[in-house]
Amino acid sequence: MEQDMDSLTVMTGVGVAGYAALILAYVARVGLGLSSGEIRGLAIIAAVLIALAIAIDFLGKRLSNVE
């Protein structure tokens, strides 16, 4: 099955993700009173967890197809 993704969908997704990141940064800074270092550390931890989940999903599909 072939999946096509047009450029408008990609640009919309990137724009929404950027806007959500700005809102989360504002809430973390002003609402929760976190410093830049604390926000950076939490962002790195979140990115590692997301990358780990993607890698597990990708490798799980790869390893299940090995005969």
C-alpha positions in Angstrom: 0.0 0.0 0.0 1.4 3.4 -1.0 0.9 6.4 1.2 1.3 9.9 -0.3 1.6 12.9 1.9 1.3 16.3 0.2 3.4 19.3 1.1 0.4 21.2 2.6 -0.1 18.4 5.2 3.5 18.4 6.1 3.7 22.2 6.4 0.5 22.3 8.5 1.9 19.6 10.8 5.2 21.4 11.3 3.3 24.7 11.9 1.0 23.2 14.5 3.9 21.4 16.2 5.9 24.7 16.4 2.9 26.5 17.8 2.3 23.8 20.4 6.0 24.0 21.4 5.7 27.8 21.9 2.6 27.4 24.0 4.2 24.6 26.1 7.4 26.7 26.6 5.3 29.7 27.8 3.4 27.6 30.2 6.5 25.9 31.5 8.3 29.3 31.9 5.5 31.5 33.2 2.9 29.1 34.6 5.3 26.6 36.3 8.2 28.9 36.9 10.8 26.5 35.4 14.2 27.8 34.3 15.7 27.4 30.8 18.0 24.6 32.0 15.1 22.7 33.5 13.0 23.1 30.4 15.9 21.9 28.3 16.5 18.9 30.4 12.9 17.9 30.3 12.8 18.4 26.6 15.8 16.2 26.1 14.3 13.4 28.2 11.0 13.7 26.3 12.8 13.5 22.9 14.8 10.4 24.0 11.6 8.7 25.1 9.8 9.5 21.9 12.9 8.3 19.8 13.0 5.1 21.9 9.3 4.4 21.2 9.8 5.0 17.5 12.9 2.8 17.4 11.1 0.0 19.3 8.2 0.2 16.9 10.5 0.2 13.8 12.7 -2.6 15.0 9.8 -4.7 16.2 8.3 -4.6 12.7 11.6 -5.4 11.2 12.4 -8.3 13.4 9.0 -9.8 13.1 9.4 -10.0 9.3 12.7 -12.0 9.5 12.3 -15.5 8.4 
